[in-house]
Amino acid sequence: IYTLRIGKTEEKIYFENHEVNIIGYYDETNPEQSSLSFKGIDSFLTLQEYLPADKDPDTATVSLPANAQLSPNMVSALAYLANVNDYYSNKKLLDMIPDDERNSLSARWLVERVKILSHQIIGAECPDFTFTNVNDQKVNLKDFRGKIVVLDFCASWCGPCRKEMRSMLKIYNELKADDLEFISVSLDDSQAKWKKMLDEEKLPWVMLWDKTGFPKSNEAPSAIQTAYGFYAIPFLVVIDKEGKLIARNVRGEQVREAILKARN
């Protein structure tokens, strides 16, 4: 897989080991007015037939018909180009690649992708983490086993995050009990700004800080973003007493419903 750049336009493209010819002209001011034709990218054009029309990685899926004739390299390249967050789509594609043909870069990427996504499906054990609390003490997610956990990823500069926190406060006050814990993990770049938010919001639950901060680009997500599969905040998940995921990417009333479901 390569990144093809022509002027201001760039696209991920699958090339095999043979000559590629690009013919035509490129209008940098109005790229849509360009006229380019490619020779030698038949495999890439084949892959494009199977790419999902839905471009939202959180809702899109990808699959191959039974009669599809793709090499293992093309299958893993399809997974990379499709870039969907659906575990089952990626797992089905990986299962099409024999174990002894999983050494290419794209195949190794798919193996790791499936491993990460396996922790993001309902019923999976949530990845552990260790972050710092307001007293500079290390706190682990596993410290809260035996409790239902509402886990909120946020930042002080994120207006919707702070609005969601106030919504969560109503749910917290309604449902608080020994079996329930709320945890907010800030992705602030600045510890001082995080602590300023704590002083302003005065929320009664566990507040932690991931000093890695919020990445500048979705192309390089942080470790916690990769583990939990999110790129935008606020992002909330609900975890049961055994540390397993019961709801993800929920807000407001959905959080309340997930807590009540976990208690039943």
C-alpha positions as CSV (number, residue, x, y, z in Angstrom):
1,I,0.0,0.0,0.0
2,Y,1.4,3.4,-1.0
3,T,0.3,7.0,-0.6
4,L,0.0,8.5,-4.1
5,R,0.3,12.3,-4.1
6,I,-0.3,14.4,-7.1
7,G,-0.4,18.1,-6.3
8,K,-2.6,18.7,-3.3
9,T,-4.4,15.4,-3.8
10,E,-3.4,12.2,-2.1
11,E,-4.9,8.7,-1.9
12,K,-4.0,5.4,-0.5
13,I,-3.4,2.9,-3.3
14,Y,-2.5,-0.7,-3.7
15,F,0.4,-1.4,-6.1
16,E,1.9,-4.7,-7.1
17,N,5.4,-5.2,-8.5
18,H,5.0,-4.0,-12.1
19,E,5.0,-0.7,-14.0
20,V,2.3,1.9,-13.5
21,N,1.6,4.6,-16.1
22,I,-0.2,7.9,-15.3
23,I,-1.5,9.8,-18.3
24,G,-3.3,13.1,-18.5
25,Y,-3.2,16.5,-16.7
26,Y,-3.7,17.7,-13.2
27,D,-5.3,21.0,-12.3
28,E,-3.9,22.0,-8.9
29,T,-6.3,24.9,-8.6
30,N,-9.4,22.8,-9.4
31,P,-8.5,19.2,-8.9
32,E,-12.0,18.1,-9.9
33,Q,-11.2,19.5,-13.4
34,S,-8.2,17.1,-13.8
35,S,-8.2,14.3,-16.3
36,L,-5.9,11.4,-15.3
37,S,-5.9,7.8,-16.4
38,F,-3.9,5.0,-14.9
39,K,-2.5,1.8,-16.4
40,G,-1.1,-1.0,-14.3
41,I,-3.4,-0.7,-11.3
42,D,-5.9,-3.4,-12.1
43,S,-5.6,-5.0,-8.7
44,F,-6.4,-1.7,-6.9
45,L,-9.4,-1.2,-9.1
46,T,-10.6,-4.7,-8.2
47,L,-10.2,-3.8,-4.5
48,Q,-12.2,-0.6,-5.0
49,E,-15.2,-2.7,-6.0
50,Y,-15.4,-4.1,-2.4
51,L,-14.7,-0.9,-0.4
52,P,-17.8,0.1,1.6
53,A,-19.9,3.0,0.4
54,D,-20.3,4.1,4.0
55,K,-17.2,6.1,4.9
56,D,-17.9,6.3,8.6
57,P,-15.5,3.7,10.1
58,D,-17.7,3.2,13.2
59,T,-20.7,2.1,11.1
60,A,-19.2,0.7,7.9
61,T,-18.6,-3.0,7.3
62,V,-16.7,-4.8,4.6
63,S,-17.1,-8.3,3.2
64,L,-16.2,-10.4,0.1
65,P,-18.5,-12.5,-2.0
66,A,-17.8,-16.2,-2.0
67,N,-16.6,-16.0,-5.6
68,A,-14.1,-13.2,-5.0
69,Q,-10.6,-14.1,-6.3
70,L,-8.1,-12.1,-4.2
71,S,-4.6,-13.0,-3.1
72,P,-3.8,-12.9,0.6
73,N,-1.9,-9.6,0.1
74,M,-5.0,-8.1,-1.6
75,V,-7.3,-9.3,1.3
76,S,-5.1,-7.6,3.9
77,A,-4.8,-4.5,1.6
78,L,-8.6,-4.4,1.4
79,A,-8.9,-4.3,5.2
80,Y,-6.4,-1.5,5.4
81,L,-8.0,0.6,2.6
82,A,-11.5,0.0,4.0
83,N,-10.4,1.1,7.5
84,V,-13.6,-0.1,9.3
85,N,-13.8,-0.5,13.1
86,D,-16.1,-3.5,12.9
87,Y,-14.3,-6.5,14.5
88,Y,-16.2,-9.1,12.6
89,S,-15.5,-7.6,9.2
90,N,-11.8,-7.5,9.9
91,K,-11.8,-11.0,11.5
92,K,-13.5,-12.6,8.5
93,L,-10.9,-11.0,6.2
94,L,-8.0,-12.2,8.4
95,D,-9.5,-15.7,8.5
96,M,-9.1,-15.8,4.7
97,I,-5.3,-15.4,5.0
98,P,-3.4,-18.6,5.7
99,D,-1.2,-18.5,8.8
100,D,1.9,-19.0,6.7
101,E,1.1,-15.9,4.5
102,R,0.7,-13.4,7.3
103,N,4.2,-11.9,7.2
104,S,3.6,-9.0,4.8
105,L,3.3,-5.5,6.3
106,S,-0.4,-5.3,5.6
107,A,-1.1,-8.8,6.9
108,R,0.8,-8.0,10.2
109,W,-1.2,-4.8,10.4
110,L,-4.5,-6.8,10.1
111,V,-3.4,-9.3,12.7
112,E,-2.7,-6.5,15.2
113,R,-5.9,-4.7,14.1
114,V,-8.1,-7.7,14.9
115,K,-6.3,-8.1,18.2
116,I,-7.1,-4.5,19.2
117,L,-10.7,-4.7,18.0
118,S,-11.3,-7.9,19.9
119,H,-11.2,-5.8,23.1
120,Q,-13.8,-3.3,21.8
121,I,-16.7,-5.7,21.2
122,I,-19.5,-6.0,23.8
123,G,-18.6,-8.7,26.3
124,A,-14.8,-8.3,25.8
125,E,-12.5,-7.6,28.8
126,C,-11.6,-3.9,28.7
127,P,-7.9,-3.0,28.4
128,D,-6.3,-2.0,31.6
129,F,-4.6,1.3,32.1
130,T,-2.6,3.3,34.7
131,F,-3.1,7.0,34.9
132,T,-2.4,9.7,37.5
133,N,-5.0,11.2,39.9
134,V,-5.0,14.7,41.3
135,N,-2.6,13.7,44.1
136,D,-0.1,12.3,41.6
137,Q,-0.9,8.7,42.6
138,K,-1.1,5.9,40.0
139,V,-4.5,4.4,39.5
140,N,-5.3,1.3,37.5
141,L,-8.7,0.4,35.9
142,K,-8.4,-3.1,37.6
143,D,-8.5,-1.4,41.0
144,F,-12.3,-1.1,40.4
145,R,-13.1,-4.7,39.7
146,G,-16.3,-5.6,41.5
147,K,-17.9,-2.3,40.5
148,I,-19.8,-1.1,37.5
149,V,-17.6,1.6,35.9
150,V,-18.7,4.5,33.8
151,L,-15.5,5.5,32.0
152,D,-15.4,9.0,30.4
153,F,-12.6,10.3,28.1
154,C,-12.6,14.1,28.0
155,A,-10.5,17.3,28.1
156,S,-10.8,20.7,29.7
157,W,-10.9,22.5,26.3
158,C,-13.7,20.3,25.0
159,G,-17.1,22.1,25.5
160,P,-19.2,19.0,24.7
161,C,-17.1,17.0,27.2
162,R,-17.9,19.4,30.0
163,K,-21.6,19.5,29.1
164,E,-21.6,15.7,29.2
165,M,-20.0,15.7,32.6
166,R,-22.8,17.8,34.0
167,S,-25.3,15.4,32.4
168,M,-23.4,12.5,34.1
169,L,-23.6,14.3,37.4
170,K,-27.4,14.0,37.4
171,I,-27.1,10.2,36.7
172,Y,-24.4,9.9,39.3
173,N,-26.6,11.5,42.0
174,E,-29.6,9.4,41.1
175,L,-27.8,6.0,40.9
176,K,-24.8,6.4,43.2
177,A,-24.1,3.3,45.4
178,D,-21.2,1.2,46.5
179,D,-21.4,-0.9,43.3
180,L,-20.9,2.1,40.9
181,E,-17.9,4.2,40.1
182,F,-17.5,7.0,37.6
183,I,-14.1,7.7,36.2
184,S,-13.1,10.7,34.0
185,V,-9.8,10.4,32.1
186,S,-8.6,13.8,30.8
187,L,-6.5,13.9,27.6
188,D,-5.3,17.5,28.4
189,D,-1.8,18.3,27.3
190,S,-1.5,20.5,30.4
191,Q,-1.8,19.2,33.9
192,A,-2.5,22.7,35.1
193,K,-5.5,23.1,32.7
194,W,-6.8,19.8,33.8
195,K,-6.6,20.8,37.5
196,K,-8.3,24.1,36.7
197,M,-11.2,22.2,35.2
198,L,-11.5,20.1,38.3
199,D,-11.7,23.2,40.5
200,E,-14.4,24.6,38.2
201,E,-16.5,21.5,37.8
202,K,-16.1,20.1,41.3
203,L,-17.2,16.6,40.3
204,P,-17.5,13.9,43.0
205,W,-15.9,11.0,41.2
206,V,-12.5,9.7,40.2
207,M,-10.6,12.1,38.0
208,L,-7.4,10.9,36.2
209,W,-5.0,12.5,33.7
210,D,-3.3,10.8,30.7
211,K,-0.2,13.0,30.3
212,T,0.1,11.7,26.7
213,G,-2.5,14.3,25.8
214,F,-4.8,14.5,22.8
215,P,-3.0,13.7,19.5
216,K,-2.9,16.4,16.8
217,S,-3.9,13.9,14.1
218,N,-6.1,10.8,13.8
219,E,-3.3,9.3,11.8
220,A,-1.3,8.9,15.1
221,P,-3.8,8.1,17.9
222,S,-2.6,7.7,21.5
223,A,-2.2,4.3,23.1
224,I,-5.5,4.7,25.0
225,Q,-7.4,5.8,21.9
226,T,-6.1,2.8,20.1
227,A,-7.0,0.4,22.9
228,Y,-10.5,1.7,23.2
229,G,-11.1,2.7,19.6
230,F,-12.0,6.4,19.7
231,Y,-10.8,9.5,17.9
232,A,-13.2,12.1,19.2
233,I,-14.3,13.1,22.7
234,P,-16.3,12.9,24.8
235,F,-16.2,9.1,24.6
236,L,-17.9,7.0,27.2
237,V,-18.0,3.3,27.9
238,V,-19.7,1.3,30.6
239,I,-17.9,-1.7,32.2
240,D,-19.5,-4.4,34.3
241,K,-18.2,-5.7,37.6
242,E,-16.0,-8.3,35.9
243,G,-14.3,-5.7,33.8
244,K,-16.2,-6.5,30.6
245,L,-17.6,-4.0,28.1
246,I,-21.3,-3.6,28.2
247,A,-21.8,-0.3,26.3
248,R,-19.5,2.0,24.3
249,N,-19.8,5.4,22.7
250,V,-22.9,6.2,24.8
251,R,-24.3,9.5,26.1
252,G,-26.9,10.8,28.6
253,E,-29.8,8.4,29.0
254,Q,-27.9,5.6,27.3
255,V,-25.4,5.7,30.2
256,R,-28.2,5.4,32.7
257,E,-29.8,2.5,30.9
258,A,-26.5,0.6,30.7
259,I,-26.0,1.0,34.4
260,L,-29.4,-0.3,35.2
261,K,-28.9,-3.2,32.8
262,A,-25.7,-4.1,34.5
263,R,-27.4,-4.2,37.9
264,N,-30.1,-6.6,36.7
